[in-house]
């Protein structure tokens, strides 16, 4: 039986890699040149994709897995782990990405979902998965399916941190609530959250998710990265925020240093100086429900 | 109680912290040169060695840390931490590192994530076999003067010691076994 227990060696090495990525920054890159900029700026992994989320949002149409050739070129160009995205529920794209021998798959709402009812059974794969969530129940459902890392969905491609904050507050608030519950209450909590009972019990006892808890979707500045760390994120994904800014090299390095030194406000002030223009960004309130990526998946 | 620092830049810092606290140490995250003053030994955790090396340079920590370890501060590097300690990195000669241990390492030489594995090892000086998690692990290709091999896996050393420095290709901190942390703290760190 494939389980999310520490005794299962496959699970241990999947979550183990996620643990190694803590306290760092994972950057979206669309070509070899950007991948090298990311590595030089101290990124701990890169996400290889053809279009950053803000372009996917602007161009519309169906967003799919990236060209394997482009992913492999990036894998060859850097020594840090490489991730790539498959569509929610797209088992075949996930199998293709695993066959490329990359390090992590993001089953991502940024791409157009292939299945609106079921996510991938990630226990069937040897490669680790990261999945997005908006709240604790969603996080625990994905972990129940075998996700080795959780990230907030935020609202990718907006350069607006508000949704990532909402989702991280919801996850952390949910954790705090479970910690205050008596044992009798936990089954009812599991029912209300729509989450596996054993994982609800784990969170109640340990005060954290059983896998690393990262943040994504809207990080555009060093201060945004620091904010997400302060709210409980163990690492930060940055998508459009770097290569849609006017000075990607400088912004990338500043976000890496801000993620490490998120408690040091003086250092953050220095890191925020003279970064040029940040990505333009979108007010999420101007988007209607159909335009929100975060509503994809359940 | 011994005061053990953990290089607090990036990686699996909390896991080492939990192990050290379980065996009765005070722990500190080390981010700046001044943090080095109050510790008896330091752990360089797993994570991404390129990111840690660059940030050590940017923060002005590289030189003070190198000096402290060269002067005898006990240091234990796991995975990326071992790469930071190594004198030579095969294929990445320019990568920022402390470069104090007479070993040649090759990054990701055990393969990519799909080749990551769990095993257990016979370790010289430990009575029980040691569980070890290898994740995109670096391989020790050669050892120079003064380096003692404490454990090997498939004809390559995976745990080595040179005086005040201990280095492992693997992650003891991802298991439930504190034996190697106990070895470091009780035999290498003066009270």
Interface residues (C-beta under 8 A of the other chain):
Chain A: X6 X9 X12 X13 X16 X17 X19 X20 X21 X22 X23 X24 X39 X40 X42 X43 X44 X45 X79 X80 X81 X98 X101 X102 X103 X104 X126 X127 X128 X253 X256 X257 X260 X261
Chain B: X8 X9 X10 X11 X12 X13 X14 X15 X31 X46 X47 X48 X50 X51 X54 X55 X58 X79 X80 X92 X107 X108 X112 X113 X114 X116 X117 X118 X133 X134 X135 X136 X171 X174 X176
